[in-house]
Amino acid sequence: MVVGTAKIRLHLPWVHSLKEKRMLVKSVLARLQNKYHVSAAEVGEQDIHQIAVLGVAVVSTDAAFVENILQQIAGYIEDTTEAQVTDIETELI
């Protein structure tokens, strides 16, 4: 069994309130869960309205598959939102 995790830091320069940020984050998390069947949550910087930190976890029997899904997720976020991905930390266990 291989568990892959990613911590994705996003910059949201146009967001002016926590309410706006939470609406965006909730939407992104729901789309990730539906499209990729992963566990995802906001895991940091919850009180800063222009920064979002998302945590994603993937479980599989194939390490290459897990790495590929984590890369696809980062690309998907960049392609489908105006958010800028500023940092990605991945780990395979």
C-alpha positions in Angstrom: 0.0 0.0 0.0 1.3 3.5 -0.9 -0.1 6.6 0.6 0.7 9.9 -1.1 0.1 13.3 0.5 0.4 16.8 -0.9 0.4 20.1 0.8 -0.5 22.7 -1.8 -0.2 26.4 -1.0 -2.3 28.8 -3.1 -2.1 32.6 -3.4 -5.5 34.3 -4.0 -4.7 38.0 -4.6 -8.2 39.0 -5.6 -9.9 37.7 -2.4 -10.9 40.4 0.0 -12.6 38.4 2.8 -12.5 35.1 4.6 -16.1 34.4 3.3 -14.9 34.8 -0.3 -11.9 32.5 0.4 -13.9 29.8 2.0 -16.4 29.7 -0.9 -13.5 29.2 -3.3 -11.7 26.6 -1.2 -14.9 24.7 -0.6 -15.6 24.6 -4.3 -12.0 23.5 -5.2 -12.1 20.7 -2.5 -15.4 19.4 -3.7 -14.2 19.3 -7.3 -11.0 17.5 -6.4 -12.9 14.9 -4.3 -15.4 14.3 -7.1 -12.9 14.2 -10.0 -10.0 12.3 -8.4 -11.6 10.4 -5.5 -9.1 11.7 -3.0 -9.3 13.0 0.5 -8.8 16.8 0.6 -9.2 19.6 3.2 -8.0 23.1 4.0 -5.1 22.4 6.4 -3.5 25.8 7.2 -3.5 29.6 7.0 -7.3 29.5 7.7 -7.4 33.1 9.1 -5.5 34.7 6.2 -7.8 35.6 3.4 -5.3 35.6 0.5 -3.5 32.4 1.3 -5.0 28.9 1.2 -3.2 25.6 2.1 -4.8 22.5 0.9 -4.0 18.9 2.0 -4.6 16.0 -0.3 -4.2 12.3 0.3 -4.2 9.4 -2.2 -4.0 5.7 -1.5 -3.1 3.1 -4.0 -0.9 0.0 -4.6 1.2 1.8 -7.2 3.6 4.6 -6.3 3.8 5.9 -9.9 0.0 6.2 -10.0 0.0 8.2 -6.7 2.7 10.6 -7.9 0.8 11.0 -11.2 -2.5 11.8 -9.5 -0.8 14.4 -7.2 0.8 16.1 -10.2 -2.5 16.1 -12.0 -4.2 17.7 -9.0 -1.8 20.6 -8.9 -2.3 21.2 -12.7 -6.0 20.9 -12.3 -6.1 23.6 -9.6 -4.0 25.9 -11.8 -6.1 25.3 -14.9 -9.5 25.7 -13.3 -9.0 28.5 -10.8 -7.4 31.9 -10.8 -5.3 30.8 -7.8 -1.6 30.7 -8.1 0.1 27.6 -6.8 3.1 28.9 -4.9 4.4 25.7 -3.3 3.8 22.0 -3.3 5.2 19.5 -0.8 4.6 15.9 -1.6 5.4 12.8 0.3 5.0 9.1 -0.4 4.7 6.6 2.5 
